[in-house]
Each structure stands twice: as C-alpha cells, then as structure tokens.
C-alpha cells in the first residue's frame, strides 16, 4: 500500500472513531477522497439553538497530514503518531507558519 492510501485510511479511521450521534445532534463524517479533505461536522437543534460546527478538519497535502481545525480536547497529532504516522508528516495547519518549527511536528 502506498503512503497516500495508508494516510487516507488512517485519517478516515481516526475520524470514524471520534464521530458519534445522539438523537438531537447529527454528526456527519465527510471524506472527500478525490481532494483529500476530511471533516467531522455536527448539526441539529438543541432546544431553540441551531448547532452547526466543523469540529475536526484534516487535509492530506503533499504526502503530509494537515490538521486544519481541532475544536476538541483530543490531541490529534499524538493519535496520528500512535497510528503509525511520523511526526514529521503531520503539520499543524491551525498554527501560524512561524510557530511550526517550535512544535514536535512537520513545518510544511
């Protein structure tokens, strides 16, 4: 299996493991394999309040996994490393480029 396909499977499984549905809020797992965009989106109603949020957004670009958004308490980078992704192949896209060299992950 090539690296890109391996990363696609790891990211998809990671998101599946962290997506859940309750009866009021729908959790959608969005996997755009053609463009390598992966998201967990929650939507629905909680009493009279509309809920719509993209909690996790991950892209695969240039053979690296980019964490674009993480609105959870989950350390996605650590989980990706635990699943076999080298830290150098993980980019914290939500961090400004000047901060990335000071993380334990890739810079771009």
Secondary structure, DSSP 8 states (H G I E B T S, - for coil): --HHHHHHHHHHHHHHHH----SSEEEEEEEETTTTEEEEEEEEEETTEEEEEEEEEEEEETTEEEEEEE-SS--HHHHHHHTT--GGGEEETTS-HHHHTTSSSB--
